[in-house]
């Protein structure tokens, strides 16, 4: 009997990255998911640095990464509704419990869907960093925060800036959660517009203003968006909308 073939991509052992955070990779699918976690291990240090550069260092010291090999595993590990369709999702960041008053979250993990193994290195890096920002900001993000801003800031941290496509200025209204709720091109455009808005904020008002806006608009004591804008950088909605429209058409 021949000896069993060694796994060419063994699951990486726990590793320490950034300012001392421990990454715990969990593979649920053998060589396929082991290989995915090996790729992620090569990017997790840069992802942590990107999140810390924007958000700071006051977040979980342990990072759990779970790679699943079936839709059933993905739904179970992420705690998703099995009655819904999740095949277009590459990864999610979830927690078992969030205690906003005490600034804590337990059972945090980033769960990768089976389709993540087919992603390009660049796309996988973006998804990893995006979900890592959600993990880092979890204890500071209210459940009823405007999702468009939550997702837009996560994309700002994760995605390299690119030239706006033709027609980007066709809609100069502020993004809304409704744009993220319709599958297909409208949802993709909604995510892009949320990302563009975060880029606009950083360009026109600065990184500190974008962070303050996230805290004021998405934090546990957030008010309406107009109040958050005023508190974050002493501007009114008329000024904000005008500058946003100019940024889109520059």
Secondary structure, DSSP 8 states (H G I E B T S, - for coil): -------TT-----EEETTTEEEEEEESSTHHHHHHHHHHHHHHHHHHHHHHHHH-S-S-SEEEEEE-SSHHHHHHHHT--TTS--TT--EEEE-SEEETTTTEEES-EEEE-GGGGGS-HHHHHHHHHHHHHHHHHGGG--TTS-HHHHHHHHHHHHS------TTGGG--S---GGGGSSTTHHHHHHHHHHHHHHHHHHHHT-HHHHHHHHHHHHSTT---HHHHHHHHHS--HHHHHHHHHHHHT-
